Amino acid sequence: MFNDSFASSIIQTFPQTEDASYNQIPITMLEHFWKYLADSLNEQIQIEWQKGPFWEHMMRDGTVLSDALSLPTRRKGKQNFDINALAVIDVMLMMSKLSSDKKRVKYLNDIGLIKKSNYSKSELKDALFSTELFQLIFIEEPELLVDAKNLI
């Protein structure tokens, strides 16, 4: 159902470890690809905007998530960390869109973020925010963590 997920592609292609987070992304990926990706995610964020303060807070200038959505320049390229941040945004968009925890668990299993099929709501939040991907990003943005968890 969700095997064409952007987040799934990122999880399988780019390392979600702190030691690899500052590896530069090849310049060939930074041209039209990043613009298309940022535009697509921004469009989805606007649709979900009313569902919680997380979206407004993450779009503030200077957050790692809003920085990841900004287009690369010659002076400021993009790193693995940035594409992992975009994967977190993609997952958070799906968490916001899916109406039941059962569908959320299925999605997260399908993209390889979690491994169990039964979670209570609090266990699901703990499992998701304990993944390497989410820890890598939210360690930089602890003030967004509460709002992010409230989307689920």
C-alpha positions as CSV (number, residue, x, y, z in Angstrom):
1,M,0.0,0.0,0.0
2,F,2.7,2.5,1.0
3,N,5.8,0.9,-0.6
4,D,6.3,3.9,-2.9
5,S,6.9,6.2,0.1
6,F,9.6,8.8,-0.1
7,A,10.5,8.1,3.5
8,S,10.9,4.5,2.7
9,S,13.3,5.3,-0.1
10,I,15.4,7.5,2.1
11,I,15.5,5.0,5.0
12,Q,16.8,2.3,2.6
13,T,19.3,4.6,0.8
14,F,20.8,7.1,3.3
15,P,22.3,6.2,6.7
16,Q,20.4,7.5,9.7
17,T,23.4,7.7,12.0
18,E,25.0,10.8,13.5
19,D,28.4,9.9,12.1
20,A,27.0,9.8,8.5
21,S,24.6,12.8,8.9
22,Y,27.1,15.3,7.6
23,N,28.0,13.4,4.4
24,Q,27.4,15.7,1.4
25,I,24.7,14.7,-1.0
26,P,25.9,14.6,-4.6
27,I,25.3,17.9,-6.5
28,T,23.3,16.1,-9.2
29,M,20.6,15.4,-6.6
30,L,20.4,19.0,-5.6
31,E,19.0,20.6,-8.7
32,H,15.5,19.8,-9.8
33,F,15.0,16.9,-7.4
34,W,15.3,19.0,-4.3
35,K,13.0,21.7,-5.6
36,Y,10.4,19.2,-6.6
37,L,10.6,17.4,-3.3
38,A,10.5,20.6,-1.2
39,D,7.5,22.0,-3.3
40,S,5.6,18.7,-2.9
41,L,6.2,18.5,0.9
42,N,5.3,22.2,1.3
43,E,2.1,21.6,-0.6
44,Q,1.2,18.7,1.7
45,I,2.1,20.7,4.8
46,Q,-0.3,23.4,3.8
47,I,-3.1,20.8,3.6
48,E,-2.3,19.5,7.1
49,W,-1.6,23.0,8.6
50,Q,-4.8,23.1,10.7
51,K,-4.2,19.8,12.4
52,G,-1.8,21.0,15.0
53,P,0.9,23.6,15.9
54,F,3.7,21.3,14.9
55,W,3.5,22.4,11.3
56,E,3.7,26.1,12.2
57,H,6.5,25.6,14.6
58,M,8.6,23.4,12.3
59,M,8.3,26.0,9.5
60,R,9.9,28.8,11.6
61,D,13.2,30.1,10.2
62,G,16.1,28.3,11.7
63,T,14.6,24.9,12.5
64,V,16.4,21.9,11.0
65,L,13.2,20.9,9.3
66,S,12.5,24.3,7.7
67,D,16.2,24.4,6.7
68,A,15.9,21.0,5.0
69,L,13.0,22.3,3.0
70,S,15.0,25.3,1.7
71,L,16.7,25.0,-1.6
72,P,20.4,24.3,-1.8
73,T,22.8,26.9,-3.0
74,R,26.3,26.6,-4.3
75,R,27.6,27.8,-0.9
76,K,25.2,25.7,1.1
77,G,24.7,22.3,-0.2
78,K,22.7,19.5,1.5
79,Q,23.9,16.6,3.7
80,N,22.4,13.2,4.6
81,F,21.0,15.0,7.7
82,D,18.9,17.2,5.4
83,I,17.4,14.4,3.4
84,N,16.7,12.5,6.6
85,A,14.9,15.6,7.9
86,L,12.7,15.5,4.7
87,A,12.0,11.8,5.4
88,V,10.8,12.8,8.9
89,I,8.5,15.5,7.4
90,D,7.1,12.9,5.0
91,V,6.4,10.4,7.9
92,M,4.9,13.1,10.0
93,L,2.6,14.1,7.1
94,M,1.4,10.5,6.9
95,M,0.9,10.3,10.6
96,S,-1.2,13.4,10.4
97,K,-3.2,12.1,7.4
98,L,-3.9,8.6,8.6
99,S,-6.9,8.4,10.8
100,S,-6.3,5.3,12.9
101,D,-3.4,3.9,14.8
102,K,-3.8,0.6,12.9
103,K,-3.2,2.3,9.6
104,R,-0.3,4.2,11.1
105,V,1.3,1.0,12.4
106,K,0.9,-0.6,9.0
107,Y,2.5,2.3,7.2
108,L,5.4,2.4,9.6
109,N,5.9,-1.3,9.3
110,D,5.7,-1.1,5.5
111,I,8.5,1.6,5.3
112,G,10.6,-0.3,7.8
113,L,10.6,2.1,10.7
114,I,9.0,-0.3,13.2
115,K,8.8,-4.0,13.4
116,K,5.8,-4.9,15.6
117,S,2.2,-5.0,14.4
118,N,0.4,-4.1,17.7
119,Y,1.0,-1.0,19.6
120,S,-1.0,1.1,22.0
121,K,-1.0,4.8,21.1
122,S,1.7,5.7,23.6
123,E,3.8,2.6,22.6
124,L,3.5,3.7,18.9
125,K,4.7,7.2,19.8
126,D,7.6,5.8,21.8
127,A,8.5,3.3,19.1
128,L,8.5,6.0,16.3
129,F,10.4,8.6,18.2
130,S,12.9,6.0,19.4
131,T,14.0,5.2,15.8
132,E,17.4,6.3,14.7
133,L,15.8,8.5,12.0
134,F,13.6,10.4,14.5
135,Q,16.2,10.6,17.2
136,L,18.8,12.0,14.7
137,I,16.4,14.9,13.8
138,F,14.6,15.6,17.1
139,I,17.8,15.7,19.2
140,E,18.4,19.0,17.3
141,E,14.8,20.2,17.8
142,P,13.7,19.0,21.3
143,E,11.1,21.9,21.5
144,L,9.3,20.4,18.5
145,L,9.1,16.9,20.0
146,V,5.9,17.5,22.1
147,D,4.0,19.0,19.1
148,A,5.2,16.2,16.9
149,K,4.0,13.6,19.3
150,N,0.6,15.3,19.6
151,L,0.0,14.8,15.8
152,I,-0.2,11.0,16.5
